[in-house]
């Protein structure tokens, strides 16, 4: 049987704004925030070679310049159409 909701639990909590500091290499979670995408989309783009990444141990890290180039390339495609 589920617990009854208290007054604090019944109200939806506002989402916290995620501040991502500027750095050279971003973990995939922060790259998702910067690109406003999900993990599946980011992995597909990295596997297709559209977003570059660096492997460090067992983690994929996305360089800042790769994020900048990706955004620039998709904005060029959007303006060309």
Buried (B, 14 or more C-beta within 10 A) or exposed (E): EEEEEEEEEEEEEEEEEEEEEEEEBBBBEBBBEBBEBEEEEBBEBBEEEEBBBEEEEEEBBBBBEBBEBBEEEEEEEEEEE
